[in-house]
Amino acid sequence: MPRVIANLLGRVALIGFTLVIAILAVECTSRIVFPQWAPVGGDRAYWQYDETLGWAHRPNQAGRFEFEDFSADVLINSAGLRDGEHSLERTPGKKRMLLLGDSATWGFGVEQHETYGEVLERRHPEWEIINAGVSGYGTDQEFLYYKTRGYAYQPDIVLVLFSGN
């Protein structure tokens, strides 16, 4: 009986190894044959590895984010937000809203002044709007961001945008 189990485990391991090699071959081939799937610009300049969140914005970055069908200016502030600078101390007489979300909140495909946070702030000058959206984030990362960094802004309201993707 142990020999039968050993043979079975050997076959399962061989199948698993073969599948991994096949997946890697397909991935490498698709990157060569279909390069248009990848961004045409230097999007990696705006993100970096983050031990808690997986990835986060690289602070103090500015440039032009180019993708296959748009191009937009991007400014990442010293706190790693696609936004202007915000003090942790509140502005007297202003309410504060923290925006959490994925690429829609971040402003994927639009200029900095066209992000919904910037539009809200222009329409409601009594509010300070802080855009903490990061492209690709899920609710788990948004919660961890709030828990580790966002709460320090002492927001009156936290707005979490859920998108359909």
Secondary structure, 3 states (H helix, E strand, C coil): CHHHHHHHHHHHHHHHHHHHHHHHHHHHHHHHHCHHHCCCCCHHHHEEEECCCEEEECCCEEEEEEECCEEEEEEECCCCCCCCCCCCCCCCCCEEEEEECCHHHHCCCCCHHHCHHHHHHHHCCCEEEEECCCCCCCHHHHHHHHHHCHHHHCCCEEEECCCCC
